[in-house]
Amino acid sequence: MIRFLLRRIIQAIPTMIGITIIAYFIMWAAPGNPASQLALNPELTQRQRQAMMEAIGAFDPFHMQYMRWLIGDAPIEVFGITIYGGRMMPTFDRRGNQDGEVMGTRLGVIRGDFGMSYVSRQPALDAIMLRVPASVELGLISLAVGLLIGLPVGVLAAVWQGSIFDQATRIMAVLVSSIPVFWLGIMLLLIFGSWLGWLPMGNRFPLSVTGEYSLVDRVRHLILPVFTLSSFSIATFSRYMRASLLDVLNQDYIRTAYAKGLASRRVWFRHGMVNALIPIATILGPSLTGVIAGAVLTETIYSWPGMGTLLVASVTQQDYSVIMGIVILLALATIIGYMISDSLYALLDPRIRLS
């Protein structure tokens, strides 16, 4: 298992490099520039803005900008070879004048420096990490709800194949999978938040002067975004579980278990469900990152202070450092998710040997 994980980590290195090149190229080729965020004074002349763009290296070739972002300004040694990233990045006041090299020497992404946010004027990684707990909380709870509801529903639909329950859950799964997340979120917000007034309209905490809240308040603020985000997971897991368990229930060892006189529930959940979880493990790892990455719309609808709302705001404001930081973190989470799926194979099926 350790050798397998080490091999996957080594294989992930060129994958990550390719992701950074593609993502940075998209940012580089996008229209507009961050100069408007460096100085918000509308009285700046075109010459001042031009000087700012030249100072930050916006007119340099793509490969120079990419290497500066990846390696940084300080030299780095690789196998005895010294590599230089580029120039130091200055900051500007509201009049477009340089403050000096106050940003210091950037170390580059490979050394954990994602640069400075053009909007908040703080390290991009710090701005992202402030939002990570909210996104992880919403994503993990939504994934847990999807598993706790979707798997039992799939099991019951399989053992009661052809029943009213089976038909109803299949129709609901297709219906929920077809509904756009943003439309579902808006409808739930309109019905339960605006018309009925049962649940909060958004945010992670109740708004108050003292900032105090209870566990009940936290749960009430979680209900709508969690249900919106987990609805697709419930439908996906239930359909996968039903199809997988139907295949398992036709195996010879299941008939042998029935012939030994074992109770139906024990056969379903102890013998059948464990083996039917192998296909679920295939989508479980990507689903973990998919739920977190897919929270962009949900967080925006419910004003949830996570990475999704930060990403939308950063794209609108052309805050490239924050955008690239979120892209890199999501790419790492995706790779880790696939490694988790591969590792689960060995835990669920002893016949699989990872070497």
Order of alpha helices (4+ residues) and beta strands (2+ residues): alpha-alpha-alpha-alpha-beta-beta-beta-beta-alpha-alpha-alpha-alpha-alpha-alpha-alpha-alpha-alpha-alpha
